């Protein structure tokens, strides 16, 4: 009986190890039709094209990968980005501004905060332009950088530990 239990436990361990390795090798597959051009600079104030909405996971992964130094850090930043996107605008579905109209866009940036972080990125040679806080691409890129730099508490969901 003990041998049977040990064999079952060993099989479960091997299976869980296999699944863990499968997860670690997971890659995002672009949902975009091959050859279709996407305007990443589209803004939140306009209707977001479905192709842009489908590209959001790739924008998140690309931005997290760009500013992180390890797979573990990248995964955590991606988790936080998706959490913030859900909490702040339901992936752009909610088009209201928070903080009495001061925080707007996919990731609810205050204009001064967005400009401060983007200017820091420009100064470090990471980007060449301020961009637009209403653009999904620029707001995701800026937020990924901000999270890596430790500015996460500037977002309510992170300060309240909703996205930890």
Secondary structure, 3 states (H helix, E strand, C coil): CHHHHHHHHHHHHHHHHHHHHHHHCCCCCCCCCCCCCCCCCCECCCCCCHHHHHHHHHHHHHHHHHHCCCHHHHHHHHHHHHHHHHHHHCCCCCCCCECCCCEECCCCEEHHHHHHHHHHHHHCCCCCCCCCCCEHHHHHHHHHHHHHCCCHHHCHHHHCCCCC
